[in-house]
Amino acid sequence: MAIGLAVAKLIGGWFGHSLALLSDSVHSLGDSLSCASIFAALWWAERPPDDEHPYGHTRIETIAASYVALVLVGSGVWVGYEVVHSFNGLTPPPHRYTLVIAVASVVLSETISRYSTTVARRTGSKAIEASAWDQRLDACGSMVVLIGLAITTVGGPGWHTVDKIAALIVAGSIVGTGASLFWGILNDLMDRQAEPELLAMVRSLTRAVSGVQGVEKLLVRKAGLEYFVDIHVEVDPEISVQEGHQIGHAVKNRLVSEIAAVKDVLVHIEPFPNAAPGGPSS
């Protein structure tokens, strides 16, 4: 569907003499390539850990998301350059059938965006989220193109520059959204702390485990679709090593079973309240 829409806009923009529709087609072609890379990355991310990748392959999903963002930035810069380069040139007026293509583009892009957003929220996939934003941006860009084409075709020769202005707006929005997505992806690659809601859930579930008296430190990082938890739990300093070990396993099992996105948990046992009797603070 996305490829067909991109080809339709490309042909319509070229033969219909609309630079705005042509620039929008570049964005849609980038969407198609991005979707293909995301599906491949999600398939690769499901491969089990091996000797070279003991933490699994989920990072490939984040890398694919960064590719989507960079494609957005690159295509936006290219479109903007082409529009500026030809801004003062004489071009024929757009054909009226380009309006039909623009309307279809708005409807289809918004439909795909809403479906992708639902999937991204359910799976927590950054790559699908990036693709959803890309489709939403495509819908907004197509709306700008539609308005520009309507003004140009109805207004006559004196309004032909509106089509090029619409193309510039599309290019600017593409670059802005791509840069914003890429910044968020970089933060994930740098192991940014997880969202406060997830941290609160981990703390709550951990404190509910029998024998846990407190949570001293909690680190949660995201790798693709999955989270890795590093948690320090406080227990009675008088219990045996075996009892502490059992509490640690109970914490891990509780978190992995209750939070589907949690892939693994590393539990450190600390004496409550953070120091053994008569000993220094840990």
VOGU-3710 file (C-alpha; in Angstrom, 3 decimals, decimal comma):
1> maiglavakl> 0,000/0,000/0,000  2,754/2,445/0,972  4,779/1,664/-2,151  1,724/2,071/-4,379  0,939/5,423/-2,772  4,524/6,615/-3,214  4,565/5,632/-6,885  1,199/7,327/-7,464  2,466/10,572/-5,926  5,708/10,352/-7,886
11> iggwfghsla> 3,917/9,906/-11,207  1,246/12,455/-10,331  3,794/15,027/-9,192  5,989/14,540/-12,245  3,324/14,588/-14,936  0,992/16,845/-12,961  3,708/19,521/-12,537  3,452/19,674/-8,728  6,746/20,068/-6,907  4,969/19,697/-3,565
21> llsdsvhslg> 3,440/16,330/-4,554  6,774/15,227/-5,993  8,559/16,067/-2,735  5,892/14,198/-0,790  6,516/11,148/-2,963  10,188/11,167/-1,931  9,060/11,011/1,681  6,696/8,126/0,927  9,408/6,176/-0,903  11,591/6,627/2,163
31> dslscasifa> 8,702/5,246/4,251  8,577/2,107/2,125  12,303/1,474/2,471  12,106/2,158/6,206  9,223/-0,289/6,699  11,176/-3,000/4,903  14,220/-2,415/7,124  12,057/-2,433/10,287  10,440/-5,777/9,446  13,872/-7,265/8,773
41> alwwaerppd> 15,218/-5,840/12,051  12,283/-7,161/14,086  12,840/-10,624/12,607  16,556/-10,448/13,430  15,884/-9,163/16,964  13,928/-12,325/17,795  16,994/-14,526/17,323  18,136/-16,141/20,593  21,403/-15,116/22,343  24,623/-16,741/21,171
51> dehpyghtri> 28,287/-16,783/22,207  29,028/-13,486/20,453  25,786/-11,797/21,575  24,988/-13,105/25,075  22,451/-10,302/25,621  20,557/-11,175/22,456  20,065/-9,241/19,231  17,425/-6,703/20,253  19,736/-3,722/19,653  19,233/-4,205/15,921
61> etiaasyval> 15,695/-2,850/16,373  17,051/0,420/17,746  19,597/0,606/14,939  16,771/0,201/12,411  14,883/3,022/14,114  17,950/5,258/13,774  18,034/4,407/10,067  14,420/5,547/9,702  15,251/8,839/11,423  18,319/9,456/9,247
71> vlvgsgvwvg> 16,348/8,691/6,085  13,836/11,309/7,188  16,514/13,939/7,762  18,313/13,163/4,516  15,189/13,176/2,360  13,997/16,419/3,950  17,310/18,160/3,274  17,340/16,927/-0,321  13,759/18,038/-0,977  14,441/21,452/0,570
81> yevvhsfngl> 17,517/21,921/-1,589  15,640/21,033/-4,765  12,782/23,403/-3,928  15,095/26,330/-3,155  17,151/25,614/-6,279  14,073/25,812/-8,526  12,056/28,382/-6,579  12,409/31,210/-9,103  12,087/28,987/-12,172  9,033/28,979/-14,425
91> tppphrytlv> 6,915/25,836/-14,110  3,557/24,823/-15,633  0,517/24,958/-13,311  -0,367/21,692/-11,528  -3,106/19,541/-13,043  -6,334/19,192/-11,112  -6,026/15,399/-10,804  -3,123/15,966/-8,407  -5,745/17,046/-5,857  -7,298/13,562/-5,956
101> iavasvvlse> -3,908/11,951/-5,321  -3,265/14,330/-2,417  -6,638/13,519/-0,798  -5,985/9,771/-1,115  -2,529/10,288/0,388  -3,930/12,063/3,466  -6,498/9,330/4,151  -4,193/6,343/3,606  -1,228/7,828/5,498  -3,359/8,672/8,525
111> tisrysttva> -4,888/5,173/8,533  -1,462/3,516/8,436  -0,157/5,899/11,118  -2,942/5,070/13,569  -2,494/1,347/13,079  1,302/1,611/13,539  0,863/3,746/16,682  -1,386/1,078/18,208  1,183/-1,633/17,459  4,053/0,514/18,830
121> rrtgskaiea> 2,222/1,112/22,125  1,442/-2,573/22,488  4,979/-3,780/21,737  7,103/-0,831/22,933  9,037/-0,915/19,655  11,042/2,232/18,917  11,337/1,283/15,271  7,561/0,924/14,846  7,061/4,137/16,817  9,447/5,918/14,458
131> sawdqrldac> 7,578/4,477/11,488  4,241/5,588/12,978  5,510/9,134/13,433  6,862/8,981/9,899  3,417/8,045/8,578  1,743/10,738/10,691  4,229/13,240/9,287  3,436/11,956/5,810  -0,271/12,561/6,448  0,393/16,099/7,702
141> gsmvvligla> 2,697/16,751/4,768  0,067/15,474/2,363  -2,462/17,830/3,954  -0,094/20,746/3,385  0,358/19,585/-0,214  -3,418/19,311/-0,643  -3,964/22,866/0,620  -1,160/24,181/-1,571  -2,505/22,400/-4,644  -6,039/23,656/-3,981
151> ittvggpgwh> -4,845/27,257/-3,737  -2,628/26,898/-6,795  -5,193/25,266/-9,081  -8,086/27,491/-8,016  -6,108/30,737/-7,699  -4,561/30,631/-11,141  -1,072/31,615/-12,401  -0,501/34,218/-9,704  -0,559/31,534/-6,992  1,796/28,944/-8,496
161> tvdkiaaliv> 4,504/29,664/-5,951  2,210/28,314/-3,203  2,972/24,802/-4,457  6,692/25,408/-3,868  6,042/26,946/-0,463  4,063/23,828/0,465  7,019/21,711/-0,654  9,336/23,724/1,610  6,994/23,252/4,579  6,960/19,504/3,965
171> agsivgtgas> 10,766/19,432/3,770  11,138/21,394/7,024  8,724/19,160/8,925  10,514/16,049/7,657  13,891/17,292/8,893  12,522/18,415/12,267  10,737/15,171/13,043  13,654/13,039/11,863  16,109/14,952/14,050  13,819/14,652/17,094
181> lfwgilndlm> 13,416/10,897/16,601  17,154/10,413/16,139  17,907/12,250/19,391  15,540/9,986/21,306  17,100/6,898/19,726  20,590/8,090/20,666  19,464/8,354/24,282  18,278/4,741/24,178  21,612/3,632/22,708  23,349/5,431/25,591
191> drqaepella> 21,314/3,350/28,077  19,049/6,107/29,303  17,141/5,270/32,491  13,673/3,825/31,822  10,453/5,789/32,175  9,333/6,722/35,734  6,170/4,609/35,363  8,187/1,459/34,687  10,599/2,211/37,541  7,694/2,651/39,946
201> mvrsltravs> 6,195/-0,662/38,822  9,519/-2,485/39,325  9,920/-1,002/42,818  6,348/-1,894/43,782  6,599/-5,489/42,587  9,975/-5,937/44,274  8,792/-4,627/47,652  5,876/-7,083/47,485  8,282/-10,058/47,518  8,511/-11,754/50,914
211> gvqgvekllv> 11,802/-10,935/52,646  12,505/-7,700/50,765  12,728/-4,760/53,175  13,678/-2,049/50,701  15,125/-1,124/47,321  18,484/0,625/47,553  19,279/1,228/43,871  17,455/0,568/40,620  18,827/0,795/37,057  16,711/-0,146/34,048
221> rkagleyfvd> 17,972/0,129/30,475  16,207/-0,604/27,222  17,670/-2,729/24,429  15,363/-2,793/21,425  12,002/-4,121/22,592  13,271/-5,419/25,922  14,416/-4,081/29,289  17,291/-5,224/31,488  16,965/-4,544/35,221  19,830/-4,066/37,688
231> ihvevdpeis> 18,383/-3,818/41,201  19,829/-3,717/44,739  17,363/-5,089/47,287  17,709/-4,763/51,066  17,133/-7,781/53,305  17,585/-8,711/56,954  21,380/-8,806/57,555  20,968/-11,806/59,891  19,604/-14,239/57,299  21,794/-16,857/55,611
241> vqeghqigha> 23,357/-16,555/52,173  20,990/-19,238/50,915  17,941/-17,314/52,147  19,229/-14,145/50,492  19,807/-16,091/47,288  16,228/-17,372/47,359  14,875/-13,856/47,852  16,914/-12,652/44,875  15,475/-15,398/42,656  11,968/-14,589/43,870
251> vknrlvseia> 12,470/-10,930/42,874  13,746/-11,906/39,430  10,913/-14,347/38,818  8,297/-11,809/39,932  9,602/-9,060/37,626  10,040/-11,287/34,569  6,596/-12,845/34,961  4,707/-9,626/35,747  6,365/-7,286/33,225  6,412/-8,842/29,763
261> avkdvlvhie> 9,010/-6,412/28,395  11,602/-7,302/31,068  14,114/-9,718/29,544  16,488/-10,252/32,466  17,060/-9,089/36,045  20,334/-8,847/37,958  19,635/-8,788/41,708  22,174/-7,572/44,269  21,478/-8,418/47,913  22,239/-5,629/50,444
271> pfpnaapggp> 21,869/-5,655/54,253  19,053/-3,513/55,624  19,367/-0,628/56,396  22,263/-0,429/53,905  24,855/-1,619/56,419  25,537/-4,752/58,430  25,520/-4,343/62,231  28,773/-2,714/63,304  30,060/-2,470/59,728  30,662/0,477/57,395
281> ss> 28,027/1,726/54,973  27,937/-0,274/51,754
//
